[in-house]
Amino acid sequence: MAEANTIFFRVIHQVSEASFKNVQNALQDNAKATNQSYNSKTAQGVFRIQNDLVKPSYQKAIIDGQRISEMTVKPTETAVAPIYE
């Protein structure tokens, strides 16, 4: 049981770090896009900047979600295996 707890808390730590990094990167990307929007001369330029931000942000969110899911599945299975034995 102690080993399962160790694995569980290690996974929680890794997921927390990955999530924090993802949020930090998203904030940096949004700040950059905001600065570009302020410097844009036209509304069309602002829309282009926002569009250029949204597409990659959505793709990153999907990829990051999959990566976090992969980080949790295998260790979780390993952690609960002794419970079912």
N, C-alpha and C positions, 0 to 999 in steps of 0.2 A: 504494500500500500504506500509506503514511503517513496518507493521508486516512481509509482504512478503520480504522486503529488509533485515530485521533482520534475518529471517530464511535463506535467500540466503547467507548472509555474514557468518553466523555461519557454514553453510555447506561448504563454500569455505575454511574457516579456518580449519575445521576438515579434509577435503580432503588434504589440504596443509600439515598439520601435519602428516597424514598417509603416504603421498607420501615421505616426507622428511625422515621419519623413515624407509621406505622401501629402499630408496636409501642408507641411512646410513648402514643398515644391509647388503645390497648387497656389498658395499665397504669393509666392515669388512670381509665378506666371501671371497671376491676376494683377499684381502691382505693376508689372512691366506693361501689360495691356492697358491698364488705366493711364499710365504715363503716356503711352502712345496715343491713346484716345484724346487726351488733353492737348496734344500737339497736332492732332489731325485738323485739317482745314475745312473738311466737309463732313456732312452727316454720312455720306456714302463711305468715307474713309473710316469713320467710327464703326459702322456696321461691318465693314471688311475685317477690321481688327478684332471685333467681338466674334465674328464667324471663325476667324483663324484661331481664336482661343478655344472656342467651344468644342470643335471637332476633336482636336488632340486631347483636350481635357476629358472628354467622354471616353475616348479610346484608352487613355491612361487609367481611368477609373475601372474599366472592365478588366484590363490586364492586371492591375494591382489587386483587384478583388479575387481574381483567379489565383494569383500568386499567394495571397494570404490564405485562401482556401486550401491550397496545396500544402502550405506550411503547417496547417492544423490537422488535416485528415490523418496522415500517417502517424505522427506522434500521438494523437488521440487514440488511435487504434492500438498502438503499442502500450499506452498507459492503461487502458481498460482491459487488456488481454488477461492480466493476472486475476482480475475480478471474476472472470468467467471460467477460470480453470478450477 
